[in-house]
Amino acid sequence: MKKGFTLVELLSVIVILGILASIAIPTINTAINSSRNKAYNEQINTIQNAARTYMSKNSLKLPNQEENAKCTISVSTLQKEGLLSVDDIDNPKYKKNSSKPEEKFKNFDGKVIVTFANNKYKYEYVISSSVPNC
């Protein structure tokens, strides 16, 4: 009597592994994309908080307290001031040759727009802006 597996047994194992892989791969991809989105949003929050800290230290640079007065702070300025580390500007959503704006850049190199509206300052990260610097 020969020892080993029959062709039917091998094919059934391959089919079962294929079914398991077809279930697991989409779930894993969803988890990875969700983690990247969370990390991306955390990086944006970190950049905006660094801009708040910068403006609290340089309050004379804040836009006038007129409705919709605006100015910008670049990420490179925040980094030069020591408010952001190299890890804070890595883009977790980066994909080489992507057409989506949030995936094009390996590092965050945009600006934070500081807007005075409704009697408070609002901070929003943008990739590019024509608003003058603070």
PyRosetta script that sets phi, psi and omega in degrees:
from pyrosetta import init, pose_from_sequence

init()
pose = pose_from_sequence("MKKGFTLVELLSVIVILGILASIAIPTINTAINSSRNKAYNEQINTIQNAARTYMSKNSLKLPNQEENAKCTISVSTLQKEGLLSVDDIDNPKYKKNSSKPEEKFKNFDGKVIVTFANNKYKYEYVISSSVPNC")
pose.set_psi(1, 132.9)
pose.set_omega(1, -178.2)
pose.set_phi(2, -83.6)
pose.set_psi(2, 144.6)
pose.set_omega(2, 176.0)
pose.set_phi(3, -97.5)
pose.set_psi(3, 144.8)
pose.set_omega(3, 178.0)
pose.set_phi(4, 139.1)
pose.set_psi(4, -176.4)
pose.set_omega(4, -178.4)
pose.set_phi(5, -103.7)
pose.set_psi(5, 149.6)
pose.set_omega(5, 175.8)
pose.set_phi(6, -84.0)
pose.set_psi(6, 165.3)
pose.set_omega(6, 179.2)
pose.set_phi(7, -61.4)
pose.set_psi(7, -38.9)
pose.set_omega(7, 179.5)
pose.set_phi(8, -63.5)
pose.set_psi(8, -42.4)
pose.set_omega(8, 179.1)
pose.set_phi(9, -64.5)
pose.set_psi(9, -43.2)
pose.set_omega(9, 178.4)
pose.set_phi(10, -63.7)
pose.set_psi(10, -43.8)
pose.set_omega(10, 179.3)
pose.set_phi(11, -64.6)
pose.set_psi(11, -38.2)
pose.set_omega(11, 179.1)
pose.set_phi(12, -66.5)
pose.set_psi(12, -37.3)
pose.set_omega(12, 176.8)
pose.set_phi(13, -65.8)
pose.set_psi(13, -41.7)
pose.set_omega(13, 179.4)
pose.set_phi(14, -64.1)
pose.set_psi(14, -40.7)
pose.set_omega(14, 178.4)
pose.set_phi(15, -63.9)
pose.set_psi(15, -44.3)
pose.set_omega(15, 179.4)
pose.set_phi(16, -62.6)
pose.set_psi(16, -43.6)
pose.set_omega(16, 177.8)
pose.set_phi(17, -63.4)
pose.set_psi(17, -38.0)
pose.set_omega(17, 177.3)
pose.set_phi(18, -63.4)
pose.set_psi(18, -42.0)
pose.set_omega(18, 178.2)
pose.set_phi(19, -64.5)
pose.set_psi(19, -44.6)
pose.set_omega(19, 178.0)
pose.set_phi(20, -61.1)
pose.set_psi(20, -41.7)
pose.set_omega(20, 179.2)
pose.set_phi(21, -65.7)
pose.set_psi(21, -39.4)
pose.set_omega(21, -179.5)
pose.set_phi(22, -67.6)
pose.set_psi(22, -23.9)
pose.set_omega(22, 175.5)
pose.set_phi(23, -83.9)
pose.set_psi(23, -42.1)
pose.set_omega(23, -172.7)
pose.set_phi(24, -75.2)
pose.set_psi(24, -40.8)
pose.set_omega(24, -173.4)
pose.set_phi(25, -60.9)
pose.set_psi(25, -47.9)
pose.set_omega(25, 177.8)
pose.set_phi(26, -62.1)
pose.set_psi(26, -36.7)
pose.set_omega(26, 178.7)
pose.set_phi(27, -65.0)
pose.set_psi(27, -42.3)
pose.set_omega(27, 178.7)
pose.set_phi(28, -66.0)
pose.set_psi(28, -43.5)
pose.set_omega(28, 178.2)
pose.set_phi(29, -61.3)
pose.set_psi(29, -40.1)
pose.set_omega(29, 177.3)
pose.set_phi(30, -62.3)
pose.set_psi(30, -43.7)
pose.set_omega(30, 179.5)
pose.set_phi(31, -64.2)
pose.set_psi(31, -40.7)
pose.set_omega(31, 179.5)
pose.set_phi(32, -65.2)
pose.set_psi(32, -46.2)
pose.set_omega(32, 180.0)
pose.set_phi(33, -64.5)
pose.set_psi(33, -38.6)
pose.set_omega(33, 177.0)
pose.set_phi(34, -63.1)
pose.set_psi(34, -42.1)
pose.set_omega(34, 178.0)
pose.set_phi(35, -64.3)
pose.set_psi(35, -41.0)
pose.set_omega(35, 177.8)
pose.set_phi(36, -63.6)
pose.set_psi(36, -41.5)
pose.set_omega(36, 178.3)
pose.set_phi(37, -63.0)
pose.set_psi(37, -43.0)
pose.set_omega(37, 178.1)
pose.set_phi(38, -63.5)
pose.set_psi(38, -43.8)
pose.set_omega(38, 179.2)
pose.set_phi(39, -64.2)
pose.set_psi(39, -40.3)
pose.set_omega(39, 178.2)
pose.set_phi(40, -60.6)
pose.set_psi(40, -48.3)
pose.set_omega(40, 180.0)
pose.set_phi(41, -64.2)
pose.set_psi(41, -36.1)
pose.set_omega(41, 176.4)
pose.set_phi(42, -65.4)
pose.set_psi(42, -40.4)
pose.set_omega(42, 178.0)
pose.set_phi(43, -62.8)
pose.set_psi(43, -43.6)
pose.set_omega(43, 178.1)
pose.set_phi(44, -60.2)
pose.set_psi(44, -45.5)
pose.set_omega(44, 178.1)
pose.set_phi(45, -61.2)
pose.set_psi(45, -39.6)
pose.set_omega(45, 178.2)
pose.set_phi(46, -62.6)
pose.set_psi(46, -43.4)
pose.set_omega(46, 179.3)
pose.set_phi(47, -64.3)
pose.set_psi(47, -43.8)
pose.set_omega(47, 179.6)
pose.set_phi(48, -65.1)
pose.set_psi(48, -39.6)
pose.set_omega(48, 177.3)
pose.set_phi(49, -66.2)
pose.set_psi(49, -36.8)
pose.set_omega(49, 175.7)
pose.set_phi(50, -63.4)
pose.set_psi(50, -37.5)
pose.set_omega(50, 177.6)
pose.set_phi(51, -65.8)
pose.set_psi(51, -39.1)
pose.set_omega(51, 176.7)
pose.set_phi(52, -61.7)
pose.set_psi(52, -44.4)
pose.set_omega(52, 179.5)
pose.set_phi(53, -62.9)
pose.set_psi(53, -44.6)
pose.set_omega(53, 178.7)
pose.set_phi(54, -58.4)
pose.set_psi(54, -45.4)
pose.set_omega(54, -177.7)
pose.set_phi(55, -70.8)
pose.set_psi(55, -29.9)
pose.set_omega(55, 176.9)
pose.set_phi(56, -69.6)
pose.set_psi(56, -30.9)
pose.set_omega(56, 176.9)
pose.set_phi(57, -80.3)
pose.set_psi(57, -24.5)
pose.set_omega(57, -177.7)
pose.set_phi(58, -124.4)
pose.set_psi(58, 56.0)
pose.set_omega(58, -172.1)
pose.set_phi(59, -62.5)
pose.set_psi(59, -21.9)
pose.set_omega(59, 178.2)
pose.set_phi(60, -69.6)
pose.set_psi(60, -17.1)
pose.set_omega(60, 179.4)
pose.set_phi(61, -88.1)
pose.set_psi(61, -6.8)
pose.set_omega(61, 179.3)
pose.set_phi(62, -60.8)
pose.set_psi(62, 149.0)
pose.set_omega(62, 177.1)
pose.set_phi(63, -64.4)
pose.set_psi(63, 155.4)
pose.set_omega(63, 178.9)
pose.set_phi(64, -55.9)
pose.set_psi(64, 152.1)
pose.set_omega(64, 179.9)
pose.set_phi(65, -82.6)
pose.set_psi(65, 58.9)
pose.set_omega(65, 173.9)
pose.set_phi(66, -115.5)
pose.set_psi(66, 146.3)
pose.set_omega(66, -177.1)
pose.set_phi(67, -55.8)
pose.set_psi(67, 128.4)
pose.set_omega(67, 178.8)
pose.set_phi(68, 65.4)
pose.set_psi(68, 22.4)
pose.set_omega(68, 172.3)
pose.set_phi(69, -70.4)
pose.set_psi(69, 137.7)
pose.set_omega(69, -174.1)
pose.set_phi(70, -135.9)
pose.set_psi(70, 154.8)
pose.set_omega(70, 166.8)
pose.set_phi(71, -157.4)
pose.set_psi(71, 167.8)
pose.set_omega(71, -176.9)
pose.set_phi(72, -124.8)
pose.set_psi(72, 155.2)
pose.set_omega(72, 173.2)
pose.set_phi(73, -126.5)
pose.set_psi(73, 128.3)
pose.set_omega(73, -180.0)
pose.set_phi(74, -80.9)
pose.set_psi(74, 153.4)
pose.set_omega(74, 177.2)
pose.set_phi(75, -63.0)
pose.set_psi(75, -35.6)
pose.set_omega(75, 179.2)
pose.set_phi(76, -64.3)
pose.set_psi(76, -35.4)
pose.set_omega(76, 176.0)
pose.set_phi(77, -64.3)
pose.set_psi(77, -43.4)
pose.set_omega(77, 179.3)
pose.set_phi(78, -63.7)
pose.set_psi(78, -35.2)
pose.set_omega(78, 178.6)
pose.set_phi(79, -71.4)
pose.set_psi(79, -42.2)
pose.set_omega(79, 178.7)
pose.set_phi(80, -62.6)
pose.set_psi(80, -32.1)
pose.set_omega(80, 179.4)
pose.set_phi(81, -78.8)
pose.set_psi(81, -4.2)
pose.set_omega(81, 178.7)
pose.set_phi(82, 82.6)
pose.set_psi(82, 15.1)
pose.set_omega(82, -178.8)
pose.set_phi(83, -90.3)
pose.set_psi(83, -15.3)
pose.set_omega(83, 177.5)
pose.set_phi(84, -131.2)
pose.set_psi(84, 137.9)
pose.set_omega(84, 175.0)
pose.set_phi(85, -94.0)
pose.set_psi(85, 174.2)
pose.set_omega(85, 178.0)
pose.set_phi(86, -60.4)
pose.set_psi(86, -37.8)
pose.set_omega(86, 179.3)
pose.set_phi(87, -65.6)
pose.set_psi(87, -29.2)
pose.set_omega(87, -179.0)
pose.set_phi(88, -71.3)
pose.set_psi(88, -18.2)
pose.set_omega(88, -177.1)
pose.set_phi(89, -108.4)
pose.set_psi(89, 5.8)
pose.set_omega(89, 173.6)
pose.set_phi(90, -74.3)
pose.set_psi(90, 134.5)
pose.set_omega(90, -179.1)
pose.set_phi(91, -93.7)
pose.set_psi(91, 110.7)
pose.set_omega(91, -179.0)
pose.set_phi(92, -69.9)
pose.set_psi(92, -15.7)
pose.set_omega(92, -179.9)
pose.set_phi(93, -92.6)
pose.set_psi(93, 2.0)
pose.set_omega(93, -175.4)
pose.set_phi(94, -58.3)
pose.set_psi(94, 131.0)
pose.set_omega(94, 173.6)
pose.set_phi(95, -137.2)
pose.set_psi(95, 126.3)
pose.set_omega(95, -179.0)
pose.set_phi(96, -60.2)
pose.set_psi(96, 135.4)
pose.set_omega(96, 177.7)
pose.set_phi(97, 63.2)
pose.set_psi(97, 25.8)
pose.set_omega(97, 177.7)
pose.set_phi(98, -79.0)
pose.set_psi(98, 152.2)
pose.set_omega(98, 177.7)
pose.set_phi(99, -97.4)
pose.set_psi(99, -10.8)
pose.set_omega(99, 179.1)
pose.set_phi(100, -77.5)
pose.set_psi(100, 133.3)
pose.set_omega(100, -176.8)
pose.set_phi(101, -57.9)
pose.set_psi(101, -39.3)
pose.set_omega(101, -177.4)
pose.set_phi(102, -75.6)
pose.set_psi(102, -9.5)
pose.set_omega(102, 179.9)
pose.set_phi(103, -106.7)
pose.set_psi(103, -7.2)
pose.set_omega(103, -173.7)
pose.set_phi(104, -73.4)
pose.set_psi(104, -33.0)
pose.set_omega(104, -169.6)
pose.set_phi(105, -105.3)
pose.set_psi(105, 134.1)
pose.set_omega(105, 179.8)
pose.set_phi(106, -69.9)
pose.set_psi(106, -33.9)
pose.set_omega(106, 178.6)
pose.set_phi(107, -123.6)
pose.set_psi(107, 150.7)
pose.set_omega(107, 173.5)
pose.set_phi(108, -70.4)
pose.set_psi(108, 120.7)
pose.set_omega(108, 178.4)
pose.set_phi(109, -133.1)
pose.set_psi(109, 24.8)
pose.set_omega(109, -178.7)
pose.set_phi(110, -86.1)
pose.set_psi(110, -149.8)
pose.set_omega(110, -177.2)
pose.set_phi(111, -137.2)
pose.set_psi(111, 160.3)
pose.set_omega(111, 172.9)
pose.set_phi(112, -109.1)
pose.set_psi(112, 122.2)
pose.set_omega(112, 177.1)
pose.set_phi(113, -88.2)
pose.set_psi(113, 125.9)
pose.set_omega(113, 176.0)
pose.set_phi(114, -102.6)
pose.set_psi(114, 119.0)
pose.set_omega(114, -177.0)
pose.set_phi(115, -122.0)
pose.set_psi(115, 135.7)
pose.set_omega(115, 173.3)
pose.set_phi(116, -96.8)
pose.set_psi(116, 114.7)
pose.set_omega(116, 179.7)
pose.set_phi(117, -149.5)
pose.set_psi(117, 141.2)
pose.set_omega(117, 179.4)
pose.set_phi(118, 55.4)
pose.set_psi(118, 41.5)
pose.set_omega(118, 177.5)
pose.set_phi(119, 61.6)
pose.set_psi(119, 28.3)
pose.set_omega(119, 173.6)
pose.set_phi(120, -153.2)
pose.set_psi(120, 162.4)
pose.set_omega(120, 179.7)
pose.set_phi(121, -92.9)
pose.set_psi(121, 137.0)
pose.set_omega(121, 179.2)
pose.set_phi(122, -117.0)
pose.set_psi(122, 139.2)
pose.set_omega(122, -178.7)
pose.set_phi(123, -118.0)
pose.set_psi(123, 126.7)
pose.set_omega(123, -177.8)
pose.set_phi(124, -139.1)
pose.set_psi(124, 125.8)
pose.set_omega(124, 177.9)
pose.set_phi(125, -79.4)
pose.set_psi(125, 133.8)
pose.set_omega(125, 174.9)
pose.set_phi(126, -133.6)
pose.set_psi(126, 154.1)
pose.set_omega(126, -179.8)
pose.set_phi(127, -72.3)
pose.set_psi(127, -42.4)
pose.set_omega(127, 177.0)
pose.set_phi(128, -145.7)
pose.set_psi(128, 156.1)
pose.set_omega(128, -177.1)
pose.set_phi(129, -157.3)
pose.set_psi(129, 148.4)
pose.set_omega(129, 176.1)
pose.set_phi(130, -101.2)
pose.set_psi(130, 5.8)
pose.set_omega(130, 178.7)
pose.set_phi(131, -71.3)
pose.set_psi(131, 137.9)
pose.set_omega(131, -178.8)
pose.set_phi(132, -64.3)
pose.set_psi(132, 155.7)
pose.set_omega(132, 179.0)
pose.set_phi(133, -69.8)
pose.set_psi(133, 154.9)
pose.set_omega(133, 177.5)
pose.set_phi(134, -73.6)
pose.dump_pdb("model.pdb")
